Every structure is written in structure tokens, then in C-alpha cells.
Amino acid sequence: MHETLHMSDRRIFLRSSLLSSLALLVNKNATADAHMPSIKGKPIVISTWAPNEKANAEAWKVLEQGGKSVDAVEAGVQIPEGDPEDQSVGYGGLPDRDGFVTLDACIMNEKGDCGSVMFVESIMHPIKLARLVMDKTPHVQLVGEGALQFALANGFKKEQLLTPEAEKEWKKWLKEAKYDPMIIPDLLENKTQRGQQNNHDTIGMIAMDANGDLSGACSTSGMAFKMRGRVGDSPIIGAGLFVDNEVGAATSTGVGEEVVRICGSHTVVELMRQGNSPEQACKKAIQRLIKLRGDKVKELQVCFIAINKKGEFGGYALQKGFTFAVHSNNGSKVYTAKSIYQ
């Protein structure tokens, strides 16, 4: 009888302990949830470089109406793609060393769906084509002639992307044909109008919609006078752009070869997963690149911007002068990022 009562008491004790533990866990989670910052109804869009405020404004038209972040970034990126005065993205972009304008773009949504096109010619809006790859094919990446064939089969029209101004710059370069696309400091007459450094630029755009979902897009015409067929980081998921809807999103601009070496945007997102703020994550990614490459990147530019699930944002760069534009319910604002080298 004594043994029977002992076992019964033990079962009651274990059952009570388990219920108490569950109650504590529920209360702890309820408390944590109660103090989590609300992101509902607080959309935000961020893009590389100050002149892309107008791209943000286009994306904001979607976000302020409760639209999805993936639709917002697709709409926003089309603004510089169609701007002939922007010599680094889309129409009007500076050609490769053989005189051809070739474009790269990618897009990624909150579900991990993504699409990318590389080495595309004669298509005004490669971001729309990347979206089509994401939505209508089982693939992530289409390249060159195959990407063009897919575009034409889906209603895109071939267009001349080399403007007279871009052709003039190319012919000026041909006089010396000094192939050093990493650093071309004094060639371009209009390089300062876009805030470009060493003639490398991209539009990278990341956004969070009113539902709290994240997406991103990236588009570029790449390095001026690059080798034919060269592709940088911009259309590579995990390098030029990465989105994890549980953590945050990041994108980059600058010398793409260096971003690829550290899977830059993915690295930034993973650093945020570890608890770093967006700015801290961007800085640590830059520091990782310096540790890997040392003096090889001392004269180059690499920049990151990021946003986390709380709606916090930030950026960091190798060199001074990098700006990024932000549009939210508080309006539009441009920030100058901190940098490693001053």
C-alpha cells in the first residue's frame, strides 16, 4: 500500500510540474509577443543611391495602397531602367567594350521565389523579365540568347538601348581602349550626376509592405566597357540580393566581383539573424571582405543596405560617399552611409 501511494504521488507531482512548465512557457511567449514591435501597416522602401528617391516614390504608390512588396520593388526599379540619363541601369547604360549594352536583373519575394536574367540585350525592363522567370518558369536564372528568346516569346519587344550619349562615351574610351573597368575615375562627364564612384552603380531596392512581408529587386547595366559576357553580383541571388522573410533583406552596389566572393547580401541577412542591427550587419560584411581581400579592395567601392523584420534599416560602405534613399509613412529621406575608409 505504501509503495502504491508513493507511485501515485509521484505521477501527480510530475503531471503538476509539466502543467506548470507549460503555463510558464505560454506566459513567456505571450509576454514576448506583447512587446514585439508592430510592423503591420508600416511599409517602407529603401534603395541604393540618393537619385533613386524617384524610384522609391514609384514603389511607394504600390505600398501606400496596401500592395505587395514584390510588386512595389518591380515598379520602382523600372524608373531608372527607363531613364536615358542614368548611364548605369537599363536604357542609356554604358556599353561593354564591344559597344553593346547588356543588362542584368533579379527579384525575390517573401516566399523565397526568385527570378534572374543575365547578359540580356535589347530589353528595356529586365526586371519585368526577371519577374516573369520567377512567376512562369521552374527556373531561377535565364541568360543571354535564351533570356532574349523567352522575352520575345512573352510579348517583349526588342529596343535600342545604346543612346547617343552613351555611344559618345564609349567612342571616347576607344581612343585609348585601356581596359581597366575596376577603376575609371575621370572618363565620364556625367558620373557625378548619379553619385557614382569609379563608374559602378546599380539600383538595389528592398521593401516591406503593410503586411510585414519583404521583397527585393536589383538591376544594372554593369561595369562600363566590361568584357563581353561579364556578369557581376546584381542578378545573383545571395550576392546582389537576398530576402528571408523571417529575418530581413539586403542588397548591394559597387564592384560586383568582390560582393560575389563573400555572398554579400546573404551574409548580411545571416548577420542580422545572429542579432546584429542592419547597419552592424552591413559593416561586418564589409569587414569580412577586407579580411579576405586586404589591399586589393582599398581603392574599390562596395556598399550594402539592409532592413530587418522590425522595419529597422541601415547601410555601410567601403568608401565614403555612398548614399541610400528611404521612403516610409514619414516621407522620403536620403542618408549618407558610414564607411570603413574615410
N, C-alpha and C positions, 0 to 999 in steps of 0.2 A: 504493500500500500504506500509506503514512504517513497519508494522508487517511482511509482506511478504519478504521485503528486509532484515529485521533483521534475519529471519529464514534461508534465502539463504546464508547470510554472515556467519552464524554460521556453516552451513553444509560445506562451503568452508574451513573455519578455521579448523574444525575437520578433514576433509579429508587431508589437508596440514600437520597437526600435525602428523597424522597417518603415512603418507608417509615419513615425516622427521624422525620419530622414527624408522621406518623400515630401512631407509637408514643408520642411526647411528648403528643399530644392525648388519646389513650386514658388514659395515665397521669395526666394532669392532671385529666381528668373523674373517674377512679377516686378520686383523692385528694380532689377536691371532694365527691364523693358520700360518701366515708368520714367527712367532717367535717360533713356536713349534719345538723342536729339531727333526731332521730326524733320524728315526731308520731303514729306508729302506736300505738294503744292508749292515747292520752292525750286523751280527749274533753273538751270544755269548752263551756259555755253562758254567755252574757252578755246582760243585759237592762238597759234604762233604768229608773232609779229603784229605790231600796232596797226598797220594799214588794213588788217583783216577785221577791224571793227565792223566794216560794212558787210563782211561775210557773216559775222555774228548776228548782225541785225536781221539778215535774211533767215538765219536759223531760228532766231527769236520769234519770228512770225509764226512758226510752227509750234514752238514751245508754249508761248503765251496763250495759245488756243487749246492747250491740253494735248497737243500732238506728241507722237513718239519721238524719242531722241534720235533714232536711226533716220527718220525722215528729216529731222532738223539738220543733222550734220550733212546729209546728202544735198539738201537745198543750199546750205551755207557755202559748202566747198565749190559749188558751181559758180559763185560770184567771181573769184579770182581766175577760175578756169576759163571764163569767157571774157576776161579783161585783157585787151591787147596791149595795155600799158604795163601789165605785170609780166616781166620777162623771165619769170622763174616757174610759172604754173600755167599749163594749158596754152590757149591761143595767145600768140605773141611771145611764147617761151623761146629762149635762145637755143639754137640747134646743136647737134653733135658736130664733131669736127668735119664730117662729110656734108654738113648743111641740111640735115633732116631733123625736124622736131619730133622727138619721141617722148611719150608720156607714160607715167606710172601712177597707179592709184589703188587704194584699198579701203574697205569699210567693214565694220564689225558691230554686231548688236549685243543686247544684253543676254541673249541665249547662247552666245558663242558661235552663232552663224557668222560667216565671213566670206568675202569675195575680193579678188585681187586681179588686176591686169597690169602687165609689164610690157615695155618696149612696143607701145601701141602708136601707130601713126594715123593721122587724118581724121581723128575722132575728137570733136570739140570738148566733150564732157566725159572723160574716162571714169569719173566717179559713178556716173549713171551706169556705165558698162560694168564696173565692179559690183554694183548693187544687183545687176541682172545676173551676173555669175553666181552671186550669193543666193538669189531667190529662185533661179530657174535651172541650175545645173547641180550635179552631185559633186562638183569640184570646188576648189578654193581659188586656184590660180589658172589664168589663161595668158598666153604670151604671144607677142609678135603677130605673125600672119594668122595664127589660129584665133587670137583675140579679135583681130580685124574681121575675119570671116564670120565669127559669132555675132559681132556688132552689126554687120551688114545684113545678116540673116534675120536680125531682130529689129529692123527698121531704122538703124542709124545711117546717116549719110556721110560720105567722105567730104572733108572740107580742108581747105588750105590753111595750115596753122602758122606758116612762116610769114610774118608780117614784114613790110619793107624796112622797118626799124631794126628788127632782129637780124634780117639779112645783111643790113649795113654793118652791124656789129660783127657779124661772122666774117664778112669780107675784110674788115679792118684787122681781125685776128689772123686771117690767112696771110697777111703781108709778112708776118714773122712765123706763123704756124708753130709757135713754141708751145708744145703740148705739156702743160703743167696745170691740169684742171683743178688741182687741190688749192692752188693759190693764184688768183688772177687779180691782184689788188687795184690796178689802175686802168684796166681796159674799158670798163663800161661807163658810158657817160651818165646813165640813169641809175646807177647802182644804189645811190643814196636815197632815191625816192622811195624805195621799198624797205630801207633799213637793212639791206643785205650786207653780209660780211663775207669777203672772199668769194662773192658770187654764188653762194649756196643758200638756197631758200626752199621752203616747202610750205604748204598750208597743212598743218595738223590741227584737227578740231575734235574736241571731246565734249560731250554734253550729258546732262542728267535731266530727264523730263519730270513732269509734275507727279508721276507715279513712282519716282525714285529710281527709274531704270537708266542705265548708262549705255552709250554707244560712242563710236568714234569714226572718223574718216581722215584720209590723208591723200594728197595729190601733189604732183610735181612734174616739171619737165626735166628735172635732174641737173647735173653739172653742165654748165656751158661748155661746149666744144669737147665733150666727153668722147671716149672711144665708142665707136658704133657698137650698140648692143649692151652698153653698160647699164646696170640696174643698181640703184642704191638701196637704202633701208626703207624708203617710203611705202612701197607696196608689199613689204614683207611683214606678215602678222607675227608679232612678238618682237620685231625690231623697231619699225617705224610707228607701230600702233599695237596696243593691246588693251582689251577690256575684260574685266572679271566683275560681274555684277554683284558679287558678294563683297568685293574689296574696293575696286576703283578702276580708273582708266588712265592711260598715259599715251603721249605721242611725242615725236621728236622732230628736230630740224637741224641742219648742219651737214657735216661730211658723213654721208651715209655709211661708208665703209667702216668707219670707227664705231658707229652705232650697232652695226651688224655684229661686230666682234664680241659685244657683251650682251647681245639680245636685249638691247637697251630698254624698250618700253615694257617688256615683260619683267625685266629686272626691277624697274621702278615699281610696278604693281606688287611684285613679291616683297619688296622692301616695305611697302605700305601694309601688306598682310602681317608683317612682323611688328607692326605698331608705329612705324615712322609716319610723320606727317607727310603730305605731298611734297612740300619743299625739301624736307630732310631726305626723302626717298630719292628725289631728283639729284640732290647734292651727292648722296652716297653712290649713285650710279656713275656720276661724273668722276668721283674719286676712284672708283673701281677701274674706269677707263685709264686714268692717269697711272694707276699702279701697274696696269697691264702694259701700257704703251710708252710711258715715260716721256722723253723729249720729243718723240715722234708726233705728239699731239699739241705741243706747246704753241704752235702758230696756227692751229686749226680751230674751228668753231664746232661745238656740239652742244645742243640745248634740249632740255626736256620740260614738258608741262604735265601736270597730273591733277586729278580730282579724286577724292575718296567718297565713300557712301554717305558720309555726313554732309557732303556738299562743300567740304573744305578743299582749297586748291592751292597750287604753288608751282614754281618753276625754278630752274637753275641752269647755269651755262658754264662752259669752259672760259670763254672770253667775255668781257664786258660789252654792253650794247644790245643784248638780247631783250626784246620786249614781247609781252603777250597781252592779248585783249580778252576781257571778261564781260559778259552781259548776263544780268540777272534781274530780279524784281527791283533791285536798287539802281538799275540803269546800266550804262556802258562805262567801262573804265579801262585804262591801259596801265600796265605795271612794267617796271624795269626789273628784270631778274637779277639776283645776286650772281656773282661769278667767282670761279677759282682764281683766275688771273685778272688782275686789275690794270 
